[in-house]
């Protein structure tokens, strides 16, 4: 499993794959945290997963999932 960020014009897949339950739980926690704290007042959303991170414009985010 990996974290996938869907933007209006782009799809970003994390280079980190969940091959154990701890990494999968971390991915789910990151996903839930981003969804919970996403608001129209934030300009950018920072997603950090282990040694990988990405900053995106909040207005560009369409969906976030672990697949």
N, C-alpha and C positions, 0 to 999 in steps of 0.2 A: 504494500500500500504506500501511496505517496500523497502529499498535500498538493492540491491543484487550485490555482487562483485563476478565475475567469474574469477577464477585464473586457471592456467594450470592444477593443480591437486586438486583443492578444490573450493567449493562454500561457500561464507560467506554471511549470511543474517543478516541484522541489527535487533536487538531486539526491535527497535523502529518502531511502525506502525503509518502511517499517517491516523489519523481519523478526521482531520480537514484540511481546505485549507491552513492554515499557515504552518503546518508541511509538507504537500505535497509540497508546494512552496520551503521550506527549502531543502527538499530532492532533488528536481529538480535543485536547485541552486548549491548544493554540487556536484551533478553528472556533471553538466555542467562545473563547475570550475575545477574538476579533469581532465575532457577530454580536456579542453582548455590548461591546464598547463602541461599536460603529454608530456614528450619529451624523446628521447633516451639518453639524457645526465643525467637524474635523476636516481639515484639508488633506492630510496624509495619514495613511495607516502603515505602521511598521510591523512586519511579520518576522519573527525570529524563531528559528527551529534549529537547535544545536548550533552548528558552526555556519549555518546558512541563514541569510536574511535578505529581505526585500522591502523597499518602501514604495508604496503605490499611492496614487491620488484616490481619495475616498470616492469621488464622483465617478471614477472609472470602474469601480468594483461591481461586478455583476453577481458572482457567486464564489463560494469557497467550499471545497469539499475534500474529503479523504476518500480516495478510491484505490 
